Amino acid sequence: MPNRKTMKAELPSEKLDTGITKADRKMVADKVARVLADTYVLMIKSHVYHWNVVGPLFVPLHELTQKHYEDLFQAADDLAERIRALGHTAPVAISDFLKQARLDGEAGDPDAMSMVENLIADHETVTQRLREAASAADEADDLVTADLLTQRLAFHEKAIWMLRAIAGK
């Protein structure tokens, strides 16, 4: 059995020489971690709504939330891997995600239209955080992270458009 000490993630942050300063890599990794936290919260909320939606909007919301939580799951992996590529560890504990996320879960059992409105607000919040992080990555000349975050923006803006169309807004 491997020694626990050898299994610990070793951060290459001191050894990286990719043209991005150590301080900028840390700053960008921290911002990506916050996006990751919101992505996870939104993924879970979308999945829970997928299970619990009822009423005349059941089929379109059930299908749309499934597409969303599947995309968000893949995005979480991509974001965490980018943090690692920057030489830092991704958040480890669920409490880390909850501390860093702007999104939160709401109590109660929302109806289908309330679910749609909650998801619109959450996707809008994530787009704001993505813009902040993408701008910071761009200023740090971290083109890879800026590109990843820009791609995520496209997903969330499309989600907002589709959810608004369902809500008639």
C-alpha positions, 0 to 999 in steps of 0.5 A, spaced: 500 500 500 502 506 498 505 511 503 499 516 505 505 522 504 507 520 497 499 520 495 499 528 497 498 532 492 504 536 490 503 543 488 508 545 482 507 552 483 514 554 485 517 550 479 512 553 473 515 557 468 509 558 463 509 566 462 504 567 468 507 570 474 506 566 481 502 571 484 497 572 477 497 564 477 494 564 485 489 570 483 486 567 477 486 560 481 482 563 486 477 566 482 476 560 478 475 556 484 470 561 486 466 560 479 467 552 480 464 553 487 458 556 484 458 551 478 457 546 483 452 549 487 448 550 480 449 543 478 446 540 484 440 545 484 439 543 477 439 536 478 434 537 484 430 541 480 430 535 475 428 530 480 422 534 483 419 539 477 411 537 476 406 540 472 405 542 465 412 544 465 415 538 467 417 535 460 421 541 458 424 543 465 426 536 466 429 535 459 433 542 460 435 541 467 438 534 465 442 538 459 444 543 464 446 539 470 450 534 465 454 540 462 455 543 469 458 537 471 463 537 466 465 544 467 466 543 474 471 538 472 474 542 467 475 548 472 478 544 477 483 541 472 485 548 470 486 550 477 491 544 478 494 546 471 495 553 474 499 550 480 494 550 485 489 545 488 482 545 487 477 546 493 477 539 497 471 540 502 464 541 501 464 547 506 470 550 501 465 550 496 459 553 500 464 559 503 466 561 496 460 560 492 455 566 491 449 562 490 445 558 495 440 553 496 433 555 498 428 552 503 422 549 501 419 546 495 418 551 489 413 550 484 416 549 476 415 557 475 419 559 481 424 554 479 425 557 473 426 564 476 431 561 481 435 558 475 435 565 471 437 568 477 443 563 479 445 563 472 446 571 472 450 571 478 454 566 475 455 570 469 457 576 473 462 572 476 465 569 470 466 576 467 470 578 473 474 572 473 475 572 465 477 579 465 482 578 471 485 572 467 486 576 461 489 582 464 494 576 467 495 574 460 492 567 462 489 566 455 487 559 456 483 560 463 480 566 459 478 562 453 475 557 458 471 562 462 469 565 456 466 558 453 462 558 460 459 565 459 456 562 452 453 556 456 450 560 461 448 566 457 444 561 453 441 558 459 438 564 461 435 566 454 432 559 454 429 559 461 427 566 460 423 564 454 420 558 458 418 564 463 415 568 458 420 574 460 
